[in-house]
Amino acid sequence: MGNYYSHNSTIKIKRKYSHKLNEFTDSRSPTEPTEPHEENLLQKYYLPNNNEDIDRQHAHHFVKRYLFQGYFSSPIEKKINQEGFKVLDVGCGAGTWLLDLANKYRNTDFFGLDIKPIFPNEIKPGNIKFIEADIFNGLPFPDNEFDFVHMESMHLIFTLDQWIYAISEIIRVTKPEGYIELSEAYTNFKGYGPIRIKIIEALNKACLQRGVDVNLASRLDNILQSLQGVTNINRDERTVILGPNGGQPGIVFQDLFINFCTSDLSLEIFSSLLNMTKDTCKDLFLNDLKNESKQSKAVSEYYLVRYWAQKINNN
Ligand SMILES: C[S@@+](CC[C@H](N)C(=O)[O-])C[C@H]1O[C@@H](n2cnc3c(N)ncnc32)[C@H](O)[C@@H]1O
């Protein structure tokens, strides 16, 4: 089984899509490899590891569903529950999105794919099938197979060439006139206080060391446009103010972020990036960041965006 750090996968992607890479390459996207120790640590860090990661995925799904007032933004509501309608979730993680949908749309066939089998294999609705696979070996489905393909929360994981490869594969397996949807988050530091800036800059730096430009999540519509094969490209966006000034959603997103940053593994990474002891680092998240976000002038914006598009019918 390969993984998203696989050298061969990356070479394969670069060969296939090298003509597309220049359009999006950003001077902030270095590709130098990290030190082996650091790479192993970061690899573990960005893949779900334990029950806490799974709980976080569940909570994240439900607060997002609330903010968007729906499971998806693509115009499939009238068709989704029809017999034979097929939905794929790529990088489905614990399967939260699929489990929620499968209970609502009983006639639909749902498929989830993830490199890490943290999805439930036995206790699940009968209309979901989970598959363990690496997207960078190609999606293990024929062309034009699904009516709707969804992928969520890959902005800390994919490099530009991986985005291009993954989206191309998603387009390939979607039926003509079917829909694809990419659900992501990004920030532009608007309203951020000095502590949050310091933390986010460290996180972005760690991603850049792996060639991951987190800002790509704010312009996936441009990538969709450049890849052709899809039309009717849309962007559906919500803004959350992080912390208590953003009401209940702001508190939930802030807590999820702090929970993510204060695991043992995260603290190991952040303490090295910020040149602090683990205890000081933990204090930075649990006290300093929380206090900063309570101030009335703290209006740190965080953007949640769903890109959706329709596959072109060439016939
Ligand atoms: C941040 S989690 C998001 C999970 C889920 N989509 C959600 O929103 O809750 C990213 C997921 O992508 C999976 N992933 C990362 N690289 C992958 C690859 N090359 N092929 C398949 N899945 C991958 C990880 O194992 C993880 O479950």
The ligand as a Tripos MOL2 file, in Angstrom:
@<TRIPOS>MOLECULE
LIG
   27    29     1     0     0
SMALL
NO_CHARGES

@<TRIPOS>ATOM
      1 C1         -8.2880   15.3960    7.5150 C.3       1 LIG1
      2 S1         -8.8880   13.8040    7.2130 S.3       1 LIG1
      3 C2        -10.5040   14.1620    6.5630 C.3       1 LIG1
      4 C3        -11.4300   12.9980    6.6930 C.3       1 LIG1
      5 C4        -12.8440   13.2590    6.2040 C.3       1 LIG1
      6 N1        -12.8590   13.5930    4.8010 N.3       1 LIG1
      7 C5        -13.5040   14.3300    7.0130 C.2       1 LIG1
      8 O1        -13.7240   15.4230    6.4960 O.co2     1 LIG1
      9 O2        -13.8080   14.0660    8.1890 O.co2     1 LIG1
     10 C6         -8.0390   13.3570    5.7270 C.3       1 LIG1
     11 C7         -8.2560   11.9090    5.3290 C.3       1 LIG1
     12 O3         -7.6170   11.6730    4.0750 O.3       1 LIG1
     13 C8         -7.0080   10.4050    4.1210 C.3       1 LIG1
     14 N2         -5.9290   10.3370    3.1110 N.ar      1 LIG1
     15 C9         -4.7560   11.0050    3.1120 C.ar      1 LIG1
     16 N3         -4.0210   10.6760    2.0450 N.ar      1 LIG1
     17 C10        -4.7440    9.7720    1.3420 C.ar      1 LIG1
     18 C11        -4.5120    9.0420    0.1320 C.ar      1 LIG1
     19 N4         -3.3700    9.1970   -0.5440 N.pl3     1 LIG1
     20 N5         -5.4720    8.2070   -0.3300 N.ar      1 LIG1
     21 C12        -6.6290    8.0500    0.3740 C.ar      1 LIG1
     22 N6         -6.9020    8.6980    1.5360 N.ar      1 LIG1
     23 C13        -5.9760    9.5560    2.0110 C.ar      1 LIG1
     24 C14        -6.5120   10.2980    5.5480 C.3       1 LIG1
     25 O4         -6.2610    8.9590    5.9300 O.3       1 LIG1
     26 C15        -7.6570   10.9570    6.3150 C.3       1 LIG1
     27 O5         -8.6160   10.0110    6.7340 O.3       1 LIG1
@<TRIPOS>BOND
     1     1     2 1
     2     2     3 1
     3     2    10 1
     4     3     4 1
     5     4     5 1
     6     5     6 1
     7     5     7 1
     8     7     8 2
     9     7     9 1
    10    10    11 1
    11    11    12 1
    12    11    26 1
    13    12    13 1
    14    13    14 1
    15    13    24 1
    16    14    15 ar
    17    14    23 ar
    18    15    16 ar
    19    16    17 ar
    20    17    18 ar
    21    17    23 ar
    22    18    19 1
    23    18    20 ar
    24    20    21 ar
    25    21    22 ar
    26    22    23 ar
    27    24    25 1
    28    24    26 1
    29    26    27 1
@<TRIPOS>SUBSTRUCTURE
     1 LIG1         1 GROUP 0 **** ****
